[in-house]
């Protein structure tokens, strides 16, 4: 027997068991923490001093990036800005699912 979502009840109960919160509420909003680390998909290259960004970061706060090049903007390293040039001469095309998606909803 499966649930409406197509998940077996035994699997669903295991997911619920493992998703229980641990620890106590510290009464601090995430946005109030002075150092916030986030996952931004990136690729390291020996040809660049900083990682190549593998997602569109236009709508996130730059403070979520774990590094900053003092001489170049993040767009210099952003592969999504170079997609047409990267695919030129191939049978590939730019597609909205070609790169990871990232979002940030500030308070």
C-alpha positions, -999 to 999 in steps of 0.1 A, spaced: 0 0 0 13 35 -10 4 69 2 -11 95 -21 24 108 -28 35 74 -40 57 67 -10 54 34 9 42 40 45 74 24 59 95 48 39 74 77 49 77 68 86 115 66 83 116 100 67 95 115 95 116 99 121 149 113 107 135 148 101 129 155 138 147 186 150 177 182 173 188 207 199 170 237 213 158 270 197 185 296 204 160 324 198 182 338 170 170 345 135 192 331 107 194 366 92 208 380 125 239 356 125 270 376 116 286 348 96 264 329 73 278 302 51 259 290 20 263 264 -7 269 280 -41 277 255 -68 312 262 -80 340 246 -101 377 250 -93 400 257 -122 438 260 -123 433 288 -148 415 311 -124 424 324 -90 388 319 -78 362 292 -85 339 294 -115 303 299 -104 279 273 -118 246 290 -110 229 323 -115 237 345 -85 218 376 -97 192 374 -70 213 365 -39 232 388 -15 269 388 -22 276 383 15 265 347 10 296 341 -12 325 325 7 351 345 -13 356 378 -30 381 388 -58 392 423 -50 398 432 -86 370 414 -105 332 411 -100 315 378 -94 301 379 -130 336 374 -143 336 339 -128 299 332 -135 295 304 -161 259 313 -167 270 346 -182 292 327 -207 268 299 -217 262 310 -253 300 313 -259 307 279 -242 281 261 -264 290 279 -296 301 254 -323 285 225 -305 251 208 -308 243 220 -272 220 249 -264 215 271 -234 187 256 -213 172 268 -180 181 235 -164 218 235 -175 229 251 -142 219 247 -106 194 272 -91 200 292 -60 177 315 -41 179 338 -11 149 354 7 162 381 30 140 392 58 
